[in-house]
Amino acid sequence: MIILLLLIPLSLMLLVMAIAAFVWAVKRGQFDDLDTPALDILVDDDAD
């Protein structure tokens, strides 16, 4: 039972860190353009 006193706050801290990382990524524009990176691999960039 004592382990729950350690694991519950630890899991809550990890949850807060994950939410903060997600909010940081959204504010920095990481999810603005989801289509272009998938299409970039199809472009032939060989410069002869």
N, C-alpha and C positions, 0 to 999 in steps of 0.2 A: 504493500500500500504506500510505503514511503516513496517509491519510485514515481508514483503519480504526481507527487508534489514537485518533482523535478521535470517530468515529461510534459505536463500540461503548460507550464510557463514557457518551456523551451519551444513547444509547438506553436504557441501563440506568437513568440518572437520571430520564428521562421515565417509565419503567415504574414506578419507585419512587414518583414523584409521583402517578401515576394510581392506584396501589394505595392510597396514603395518602388521596387524595381520596375514593375509594370507601369506605374504612373510616370516614372522618369522616362521610360522608353516612349510612351505616348507623347509626352511633352516635347521630346527631342525629335519627333517625327519619324520614328522607326517604322510605323505602320501606315504611312501616307500613301506609298506607291507599292501595291502588292503585285501588279501585273508585269511591270518592266523587268524585274530580275528574272522572272521565269522565261521571258522571251529573249533575253540577252544571250542565252546559250545557243539559240538558233541562228544568230547573226555570225556570218563568216568574216573574221577580221584579218584574213591573210592579206598583207600588203606586199604585192610583188613589184 
